[in-house]
Amino acid sequence: MKELTVGTIGFRTILICWERKSENYLASLYLASSIIAFNFF
């Protein structure tokens, strides 16, 4: 389900980890999740 949602919206940075630091990846994951939740409601 997560891959379908993220792939549909087009967050490729979440599917492929381009960031060198795990903190940056986690921040982009939080940002994408909040955008998905905001668009859902």
Contacts in CASP RR format, 6 or more apart in sequence:
PFRMAT RR
TARGET T0000
AUTHOR 0000-0000-0000
METHOD contacts of the structure
MODEL  1
MKELTVGTIGFRTILICWERKSENYLASLYLASSIIAFNFF
3 15 0 8 1.000
5 36 0 8 1.000
6 14 0 8 1.000
6 15 0 8 1.000
6 32 0 8 1.000
6 36 0 8 1.000
7 15 0 8 1.000
9 32 0 8 1.000
9 35 0 8 1.000
9 36 0 8 1.000
9 39 0 8 1.000
11 28 0 8 1.000
11 32 0 8 1.000
13 19 0 8 1.000
13 28 0 8 1.000
13 32 0 8 1.000
14 28 0 8 1.000
14 29 0 8 1.000
14 32 0 8 1.000
17 25 0 8 1.000
19 25 0 8 1.000
19 28 0 8 1.000
END
